[in-house]
Amino acid sequence: MAKKHNGEITPDVAVERLINCFETANEEINKALGQEIPKKELRARVKLFVGDAFRKCNVDIKNPTKEGLKEAMGLCRINTKKMLGPMADPIIKKHYAEMSEIIEKLPDDGDKDD
């Protein structure tokens, strides 16, 4: 069974890291497109985008399950590919792998100590 690795990875931490990872990926994509978006505006856009994916997957962003996080993250990947096409593939692949590692550190949904 998955463990919490020193208690540091929680669903809240995973969501925050997902948002941070998505923000970094968007910065890289915008740079590749020659666009510059103020950090505060970019973070707001990313939060809306990620929040929308959670809603569409019926996942509570405040208390997501491991499977819910995987589902919402997958929808974020699909939506990004649809918006940006193949040029974003290397960036998506890199950040998706990073987030998958974080999510895998969460306990399996049946292992929660609620």
C-alpha positions in Angstrom: 0.0 0.0 0.0 1.1 3.6 -0.6 2.5 5.5 2.3 2.5 9.2 3.2 6.3 9.4 3.0 7.1 11.2 6.3 3.6 12.6 6.5 4.4 15.4 4.1 2.2 14.5 1.1 -1.5 15.1 1.7 -4.3 15.7 -0.7 -4.0 19.5 0.0 -0.3 19.4 -0.7 -0.9 17.5 -3.9 -3.5 20.0 -5.1 -1.2 22.9 -4.3 1.7 21.2 -6.1 -0.6 20.5 -9.1 -1.5 24.2 -9.3 2.2 25.2 -8.9 3.3 22.6 -11.5 0.6 23.8 -13.9 1.7 27.4 -13.4 5.3 26.5 -14.2 4.2 24.6 -17.3 2.1 27.6 -18.4 5.1 29.9 -17.9 7.1 27.6 -20.1 4.4 27.5 -22.8 3.9 31.2 -22.7 7.6 31.8 -23.0 7.8 29.4 -26.1 4.9 31.5 -27.6 6.7 34.8 -26.9 3.9 35.8 -24.4 4.4 37.3 -21.0 1.6 37.2 -18.5 1.9 38.8 -15.0 2.5 36.1 -12.4 -0.6 37.0 -10.4 -2.9 36.8 -13.5 -1.3 33.5 -14.6 -1.9 32.0 -11.1 -5.5 33.1 -11.2 -6.0 31.6 -14.7 -4.4 28.3 -13.6 -6.5 28.1 -10.5 -9.7 28.5 -12.6 -8.5 26.0 -15.2 -7.6 23.4 -12.5 -10.7 24.1 -10.5 -12.9 23.6 -13.6 -11.3 20.2 -14.3 -12.0 19.2 -10.7 -15.6 20.3 -11.0 -16.1 18.5 -14.4 -14.7 15.3 -12.8 -16.9 15.7 -9.7 -13.9 15.8 -7.5 -13.8 17.9 -4.3 -10.7 20.1 -4.7 -10.7 20.7 -0.9 -10.7 17.0 -0.1 -9.8 15.0 -3.2 -9.1 11.3 -3.3 -6.1 9.9 -4.9 -8.2 8.6 -7.8 -10.0 11.9 -8.1 -6.6 13.8 -8.3 -5.5 11.4 -11.1 -8.8 12.0 -13.0 -8.7 15.8 -12.7 -5.0 15.8 -13.6 -5.8 13.7 -16.7 -8.5 16.1 -17.8 -6.1 19.0 -17.3 -3.6 17.2 -19.6 -6.3 16.5 -22.2 -7.6 20.1 -22.2 -4.1 21.5 -22.5 -3.3 19.3 -25.5 -6.6 20.4 -27.1 -5.8 24.1 -26.6 -2.1 24.0 -27.5 -1.6 21.0 -29.8 1.6 19.1 -30.2 3.9 22.0 -29.4 3.1 21.5 -25.7 3.7 17.8 -25.6 7.2 17.9 -24.2 6.2 20.3 -21.4 3.0 18.3 -20.6 4.9 15.1 -20.5 7.5 16.5 -18.1 5.1 18.0 -15.7 2.6 15.2 -15.9 5.3 12.8 -14.8 6.3 15.0 -11.9 2.7 15.3 -10.7 2.2 11.5 -11.1 5.1 10.9 -8.8 3.6 13.2 -6.1 0.1 11.7 -6.4 1.6 8.1 -6.1 2.9 9.1 -2.7 -0.6 9.6 -1.4 -2.3 6.7 0.4 -4.7 4.6 -1.7 -8.3 5.8 -1.3 -9.2 2.9 0.9 -6.2 3.6 3.2 -7.3 7.1 4.4 -7.3 7.6 8.2 -10.4 9.8 8.4 
